[in-house]
Structures are given as C-alpha cells and as structure tokens.
Amino acid sequence: MKTKQHSIAPRERILNTAAELFYHQGFRATGINEVISKSGVAKATFYSHFPTKDDLCLAYLKDRNISEFELVCAFVNDQTNPVERFLAVMKSLQPWLEANRLRGCAFLNMVAEVPDPRNRLRREGLQHYESLRTLIFDLAQDLINYNPHTYTNLTAKELADDYLVILGGAIAMAEIYHDIWPVKQGVKLIKRLINTR
C-alpha cells in the first residue's frame, strides 16, 4: 500500500489524502499536519503546492465538483427516453450515497463549516449546484419539447428549481437519517412534478 501511495505524484497524494479526511471527518477537524503525515510528503513539499489550508480545500472541492458532475452526466447519458433522462439525476443519488456510506454532499457539509457566503469555498459549492441546476433545466426543456401536449403547463425553470430543492433535501435527509429512503421519496416527488406513474 505504501509503495502504491508513493508512486503517485506528491500533489495528488496530498489531494487524495485531504479528500478522504475533509469528506469523512470535516474541514475544520482536519489539520494540515495530519494531511502531511498521512500523505507522506515533506512540509515544504506540501506548502509548495498548497500555501494555505483553504487552497487545499478549494482544490479538493474543484476536483469533487468535476468528478461528481461527470458521474451524474454519465448516469443521465445511459438513458435514452427524455422522461428517464429527467429522472436520472435524482436516481443517480442512491448509488453515489451508498458508495459514500451516506456521508452526504461535500458542498452541503462545507456550508456548515464555512458560514460566510462570500467565501471562495462556499462559492465552489454554489457553482456545483448551479451546474446541476443548468443540467436539470436542459433535461426539463428536452422533456417539454418531447411531449408539449402532456407538459404544456410546465416550465423548464420552475421544474429545475423545484427539482433542485427536492434533490438537495433528499441528500441532506439521507445523511441525517443515515438511510436511503429520502432519495427514494425524492424520486417519487420528481415523478409527481411531471405527473408520471
């Protein structure tokens, strides 16, 4: 295991270690010395890549932003029917949350630790959810265009906003209850939004 870890470039080792620690034990609870020790790099090496803890956390969130958005897009792209593509964003939560031991969303968790909405760590979280909102808006528009007669009373913006609120609530409740039922309920609520059975 040690040999494998040391074959990875120092920056990636630091980021991998920080990602695990920040996500599972929290940003504030994780010290720089713990990251340095567990990643097996020298202090000078650490600071040459990440001058501050916030710089490290921002890099972690940016990486997570990209990887999680790509996972959702892959889940959506596996579907061909516009209704299933629309539902796929919510349905993608179950395997993702189960793989992460129901720890929830790194960006929602960060909000609790960084209360200032102007903070760059919080802004990265906003960017994550704005990307999801745009994706959902596009899927909603595709759904409406697919069958305008059925969905004549719906607007893509309203659907996207409602969907995002349900999605965020499902993630938060799954973490609080440490159970997957809120995600299953979220899928039912999204179906109700578009009146599918």
N, C-alpha and C positions, 0 to 999 in steps of 0.2 A: 504493500500500500504506500509506504514511504517513497519507494523508488518511483512509482507511478506519479505521485504528487510532485516529486522533484523534477520529473521530465516535462512538466508544464511550466511555461514562462512565468516569472515571478508576478507580473501584473495579474495574470489570470488566476494564479494560486491565491493571491490576496483577495481578488473579487469573488472567487468561488467560496472561500472561507467566510468572507463578510456576508455573502448572500445567505449562507446557511445560518449564521449567527444572528444577523439582523432579522431575518424572517421568523426564526423559531424562538428567539429569546428577546427580541426587541432592539431597536436602535440605541436608545438611552442605556439599556442594561449591558450593552456590548462595549467593552473598552478597546482602545487601539492596541494596547499591549497584548490583549487576548488574541486579536486578529493577527498580529505579528507573530506571536508564538505558535498559533495553530497553523498558520500558512507556511511557517518555516523560512521566513525571509529575515534579512537584517533590517534593523530600524532605518538605516539610511536608504536602503532599497525601497522600503515602504514609503517613506516621505518623498522620495524622488518621483514616485508615481502618484501619490495622493497627499498633497500638502496638508490637508485637514480631514477630519472625520466626515464632515459634510461633503467634501469632494468624493470620498469613497462611497458614501451613501448615495450620492447623486448618480455615480457610475453604475452602482448596483440597481437603482431604480430604472435607469435608462435601459440597461440590459434586460431587466424584467419586463419593462414596457414592450420592448420589441418581441421578446420570446413569447409572452403571453398573448399578444395580439396576433402573432403568426399562428399560434395554436388554435385560437378562435376562428381565424380565417380558414385554416385547413379543415376544421370541423364543418364550417359552412360550405366550403367548396366540395365536400364529399356528397352534398345533397344536390339534386337536380331540380326538384319541384320548388317553386317560389315559396309555397307555404312552409315546407320543411326547411328551406334555407332560412326563412324568417325565424322559425322556432329553434334553429340550431344554435344560436348564440346562447340562449338560456340552457338548452340541453347540454352544451359543452361544459357547463359548470360542474356537473356531477363527477365525471372522470377527473377533472382538474382538482376539485376539492378533495376527492378521495385520495389522489396521489400526494396531496399536500397535507394529509392527515387532518383535514378540516380546519386548518390554521387560518383560512380566510384570505383576504386580499392584502397584499403588502402595502398598497396605496391607502386603503382604508385604515390599516393598522398604523400607518405613519401619521395620519391626521391626529390620532390621539396623542402622539408623542411630539408633534410639531404644531402647536396651535396657531401660529401666525400664518394667515392665508397668503401673505406675500413671500413667504419663504420659498426658496427655489426647490426644496424637496416636495413641498405641497404642490407647487406648480407642475412638477413632473407627474404627480398623481392626477391633477386636473387634465393634463394632456392625455393621459391614459384613458380616462373616461370620455373625453371629447372624441378620441379616435373611435371608441366603441359606439358612441352616440352617432357619429357620422356613418359608420358601418350599418348600424341598425336603421338609420334614416334611408340609406340606399336600398336596403333589403325591403323596407316598408314601401318605398316607391315602386320597386320591382313587383311587389305583391299587388299593389293597387293597379298597376299597369297590366298585370297578368289577367285580372278579372275586375275591370272597373265597375261592372254592374253589381257584383257582390259587395265590393268595398267602396261604393260610391259615397258613403257617409264618413269615411275615414280620411285623415290627412297624414302624410308621412311624418310631419313634425310632431304632431300630437302623439302618434303611435311611438315614435322614437323616444320622446320624453317620458311617456308612461312606462314603456319597456325598461328604460334605464333605471327608473325609480324601483321597479319591481326587481330587476336584476341586482341592484345594489343592496336592497333589503334582504333578498334571498341569501346573498353571500354573507352579510352581517349576521343574520339569524342562524345560518348553518354553523357559523363559528360559535355563537353564543350557546346554542343548544348542543353543539358538537354532534350534529346529526344532519343527515342529508334531506330530511323531509321538507325544509323550507324551499329547496331547489325544485323538488317535485311539485310543490304547491305553486311555485313561480311559473312552471311550465303550464299548469292549468290556468293560471291567471292570464298568461300571454295568449293562450287559446281563446279565452273569453273575450279578450280585446278584439280579436278578429272573428269571433263567433264561429270557431271551428269545433267539431266534435272529436 
